[in-house]
Amino acid sequence: MTDEGIDILSITSSPSAGMRKGVVVNVDSASSAIRDALAAARQQSGVSIREALVSISGSHIQVTTGNSSILVSGRNVSQTEIEKVIDAAGLTSIPSGRQILHVLPTDFIIDGGRGIKDPLGIPGSRLQSIVNIVYRCQTSRFNGLWRVVKRLDFRVSDVVCIRSPLPKRHWSVEDRDMGTALGI
């Protein structure tokens, strides 16, 4: 990755193994499949992978909404206030045993005016945010994924939730069973 954006150095495909519906069911098979994909990418690009973005998907990923508001006392909305209202909206209660992955703002409201995507610098008295809170269920289901990552000996830069852009009716049975394990 550069200041100008992402440079794609390799595009490879490798059979998936050791996964079922986005969850690692066989650590050895999943590690081997990812190691093969990494080797193919290294051979094609000439670059060794030291860091990865781990993606998760599956029915154990849930989304709920949250909202919050703060007073801005007629001033122009600052970045600090935007972060504060998003953080407050992310405190919405989720079921116990779950872990929040992302708090994604979907809308801001200033003094009742809806549809504001970026409130920075807009004057107002009250700033509200509406967010999507993406969380994962059953934290124990991810232990296998972390064991795979440890075996591959690279640093995890971030964990993200990935949803397929295709409706499930377009997926093969194999696609539905495998899920997404790792995006690099």
C-alpha positions in Angstrom: 0.0 0.0 0.0 1.3 3.5 -0.9 0.1 7.0 -0.2 -1.6 6.9 -3.6 -3.6 3.8 -2.7 -3.4 0.0 -3.0 -1.1 -1.6 -5.6 -2.3 -5.0 -6.7 0.8 -7.2 -7.1 -0.8 -10.6 -7.6 -4.1 -12.3 -8.2 -4.2 -16.0 -7.4 -6.8 -18.6 -6.7 -6.4 -21.6 -4.4 -8.8 -24.3 -3.3 -10.3 -23.6 0.1 -10.1 -26.3 2.8 -10.7 -26.6 6.5 -13.6 -24.2 6.6 -17.4 -24.6 6.9 -19.8 -21.6 6.8 -17.0 -19.1 7.6 -15.7 -21.1 10.6 -12.4 -23.1 10.8 -13.3 -26.7 11.3 -9.8 -28.2 10.6 -6.8 -26.0 11.5 -4.3 -28.2 9.6 -6.3 -28.1 6.4 -7.1 -24.4 6.6 -3.4 -23.5 7.4 -2.2 -25.6 4.5 -4.7 -24.1 2.0 -3.8 -20.5 3.1 -0.1 -21.3 3.0 -0.5 -22.6 -0.6 -2.3 -19.4 -1.6 0.5 -17.3 0.0 3.1 -19.3 -1.8 1.4 -18.7 -5.2 1.1 -15.0 -4.4 4.7 -14.8 -3.4 5.8 -16.6 -6.6 3.7 -14.3 -8.8 4.7 -11.0 -7.1 8.1 -11.7 -5.7 6.9 -10.3 -2.3 6.7 -12.2 1.0 3.5 -11.6 3.0 4.4 -10.3 6.5 1.0 -8.7 7.4 -2.6 -9.6 6.6 -6.1 -8.3 6.9 -8.3 -11.1 8.3 -11.8 -11.2 7.1 -14.7 -13.1 8.6 -18.1 -13.9 7.3 -21.0 -16.2 8.0 -24.3 -16.4 9.8 -22.5 -15.6 13.1 -22.0 -12.0 12.0 -24.9 -9.8 13.1 -25.8 -6.2 12.7 -27.9 -3.9 14.8 -28.4 -0.1 14.8 -27.5 2.5 17.4 -27.9 6.2 17.8 -26.8 9.0 20.0 -26.8 12.8 20.2 -24.7 15.5 21.7 -25.0 19.2 22.1 -22.6 21.4 20.0 -24.0 24.8 21.3 -24.3 26.5 17.9 -20.7 26.0 16.9 -19.4 24.4 13.7 -19.2 20.6 14.3 -15.6 19.5 14.9 -14.0 16.1 14.2 -13.8 15.5 17.9 -17.5 15.9 18.2 -18.1 13.6 15.3 -16.0 10.9 16.9 -17.7 11.4 20.3 -21.2 11.0 18.9 -20.2 7.9 16.9 -18.5 6.4 19.9 -21.6 7.1 22.1 -23.9 5.4 19.5 -21.6 2.4 19.5 -22.3 1.9 23.1 -25.8 0.4 22.2 -26.3 -2.8 24.2 -25.7 -6.0 22.3 -26.2 -9.6 23.7 -23.6 -10.9 26.1 -20.9 -13.1 24.7 -20.7 -11.0 21.5 -17.8 -8.8 20.3 -18.2 -5.6 18.3 -16.2 -5.6 15.1 -17.2 -2.3 13.5 -19.3 0.8 14.4 -20.2 2.3 11.0 -22.0 5.7 10.8 -24.8 5.7 8.3 -26.4 9.1 8.9 -25.9 12.3 10.8 -28.7 14.7 11.9 -28.1 18.3 12.8 -31.0 20.1 14.5 -33.5 17.7 12.9 -32.0 18.0 9.4 -31.5 14.4 8.1 -29.3 13.0 5.4 -26.0 14.6 6.4 -23.1 12.3 5.4 -20.3 14.5 6.7 -21.2 17.0 9.4 -17.7 18.5 9.7 -17.9 22.3 9.8 -21.7 22.5 9.7 -23.1 24.8 12.4 -25.8 23.5 14.8 -27.0 23.0 18.3 -27.5 19.2 18.4 -25.6 16.5 16.5 -27.0 13.0 16.2 -25.5 9.9 14.6 -27.1 6.7 13.4 -24.7 3.8 13.2 -24.7 0.1 12.2 -23.0 -2.0 14.8 -21.5 -5.1 13.3 -20.7 -7.8 15.9 -19.8 -11.5 16.0 -21.6 -14.2 18.0 -20.0 -17.0 20.0 -16.5 -15.8 20.4 -15.3 -19.4 20.9 -16.1 -20.1 17.2 -13.1 -17.9 16.2 -10.4 -19.8 18.2 -9.6 -21.9 15.2 -9.1 -18.9 13.0 -6.6 -17.4 15.5 -4.7 -20.8 15.7 -4.4 -20.7 11.8 -3.1 -17.1 11.9 -0.5 -18.1 14.6 0.7 -21.0 12.5 1.2 -18.8 9.4 3.4 -16.4 11.4 2.3 -13.1 10.2 0.9 -10.0 11.8 -2.8 -9.2 11.7 -3.3 -5.6 10.7 -7.0 -5.6 11.2 -10.1 -7.9 11.3 -13.0 -7.0 9.0 -16.4 -8.4 8.2 -16.9 -9.3 4.6 -20.3 -9.8 2.9 -20.5 -11.3 -0.6 -21.8 -8.8 -3.2 -23.8 -11.7 -4.7 -27.1 -12.8 -3.3 -27.0 -16.3 -1.8 -29.1 -17.7 -4.6 -26.1 -17.2 -6.9 -23.7 -19.1 -4.7 -22.9 -22.8 -5.2 -23.4 -25.2 -2.3 -19.6 -25.3 -1.9 -19.5 -21.5 -1.7 -22.1 -21.4 1.0 -20.3 -24.1 3.0 -16.8 -22.5 2.8 -17.4 -18.9 3.8 -14.5 -16.4 3.9 -11.4 -17.1 5.9 -8.7 -14.7 4.9 -8.4 -11.7 2.6 -4.9 -10.4 1.8 
